[in-house]
Amino acid sequence: MKLSAIRPIALVLSRELTITALLLLGVSFVVFIILYLSPGDPFSVLLEGQVSTEEAREGLREAMGVPKSWYSQYLSWLTNMLQGNFGTSVRTGLPVLQEVLRMGLNTVVLTIGSLFITLLLAVPLALYSAVRGTDRISWPLTMFSYVISALPVFWLGYIVIYFFTHKLGIFPMAFGYSSGGSGSAWLYALLPIFVLGIGNGTVSEVIRFLRSEMSRVMAEDYIRTARAKGASVWKHSFKEGLLIPVTEIIASKIPFILGGAVIVEQVFNWPGMGKMAWQAAQDRDYPVIMGVAILAAVLVRLGSLFQSVVYVAVNPRASKE
Amino acid sequence: MKSYSQIAGEIGEFSDLPFWKKADPIDLAYVGYGLLIVTLVVMSYFLGSFHLLPYNPDDIDLELMMAGPGTPGHILGTDFMGRDMLSRLIVGIQAYFLPGLLAVFIALFFGTVLGVLSGYPAKTGFDTGITYFTNLVDSFPRLVLILLVIAAFKPDIWYIMLVVGITNVPVVASHIKGKIQFLKQKNFIEADMALGLPTRTIILKHILWHNCRSLLIIQATLGMAEAILMETSLSYLGFGVQEPTPSWGNMVQAGANYFMQGKFWPSTAPALAILFTILGFHLLGDGLNNILEEKKGK
């Protein structure tokens, strides 16, 4: 890549990084406010059953240096977090950050894998119906994808598990931790990735978006010119009609896929962030759910950072806007 | 004979044909199916709230467990405790109907307010603020945000729907904003201002009522689909209506225990109910969108 191509990217990257930082600050503030407004802050949960009177609690609070006003509480919480101290889980006593990162890796694998499956299904179908219009082949397939997308993803999970384990006997019943030993561990990963990829409402929306973007581009004058002079239509429509929309939809679908991951991880007993969030919500384990929410937000923001970089790399003019 | 609008050169925007004659038959079929589903849901909600059911949804019949659909007396069969499936499905609507309406109302009301504030005045700082708010809300996976609220407060459906409503506000706001910016270039708004109509009339009557009605209806159907999806997902995860009170999500979850024995019906029936309902709301929104919004002016 030439230097002149890198400059706009660097420019946009610095701007987007600032925006990302501001947004993550907002994210931390929202998380803090929710926890602050909740009845019984983590500190009094910690003291529950140990100190009986209200005065004694207040005294302890002061003695341990827990600040009183909400903004000083927020600032000290934020400083702690920036130093990598997310607190320890109320349930397991383990430090939250390490646990969330460890589990988060599994969720990232699940998310990226399922995105890949979604695109594998959606891109050909969207391109076909954008170029050829709705016909006898594309309409039933599109309709089928709509139906699959509206299926509750948890039920789809059960169907897939039942079919593969009982009818075909391919995959072991239990997923996750206990699977170790055999060299086919990656096989266990395929089912949830597949279910999250085709279910969860993503496929139909991706198809719809890609189709409308591609048909918009196909109607442009420069495509008509390309077609008239016999140049490759595909080459001229690829960037605007496919590359940019795909990155755009990936970035905007990441939060939905992470949300779907909560359910799919529950169905398949996948040791990821979503299962962790579920467990934390059951136990009212504030530090863990907070860590999950913040890491999830970081992932979403990284996705949209990636999108703006691709956008400018394809279309350098955009950096001057 | 040409109508005035055609003479004025605004062909397509005001056509003589009623909209259902111009529409694509597929879109009409979508809308028809969607309306059927909406009618069924609303009717079932009232049947459920007045207890006009074939059976008591909590009546256990140990003689007739896991009957398939079509069993005499139980059209949709029974679940793993012999409770009538149809009655339970009807009562399951109670779990999301009113809370879902709350979520839709919050999204539409605050979305409209924010959309007007950022779209109508010539120049305000609201625009940046709303973009920031939108990105902030989009940074959270909704289910994770809801789990956070559940952990902080309590697993209550009204709290959950409050969150669903708030997270839908930016979508509605951006649609309304886009529409208003489009309308502001039109002559009739200029004419309104020249006539000295109060801003309130222009916004409420000429912009929102005459031109944003269909947009808001579409957003309402899509919002309801989202609310149903969230309620069923959360009650599946165990944060919502608890057994023995039925909700579609916890019915799927309870029936799933029998799935591996090859007894599909107790969890498949509610899953199909979720499928047909969500599909109905989605197709209604899509069809209306194609008929009323996108194809206008083409």
Interface residues (C-beta under 8 A of the other chain):
Chain A: I19 L22 L23 L24 G26 V27 V30 V31 I34 L35 L37 S38 P39 T134 W139 Y146 V147 A150 L151 P152 V153 F154 W155 Y158 I161 Y162 T165 H166 G201 S204 S252 P255 F256 L258 G259 G260 V262 I263 Q266 G274 A277 W278 A280 A281 Q282 R284 D285 Y286 I289 M290 V292 A293 A296 A297 V300 R301 S304
Chain B: I26 Y132 N135 L136 D138 S139 F140 P141 R142 L143 V144 L145 L147 L148 V149 I150 A151 A152 F153 P155 L229 T232 S233 Y236 L237 G238 F239 G249 V252 Q253 A256 F259 M260 G262 S267 T268 A271 I274 L275 I278 L279 H282 L283
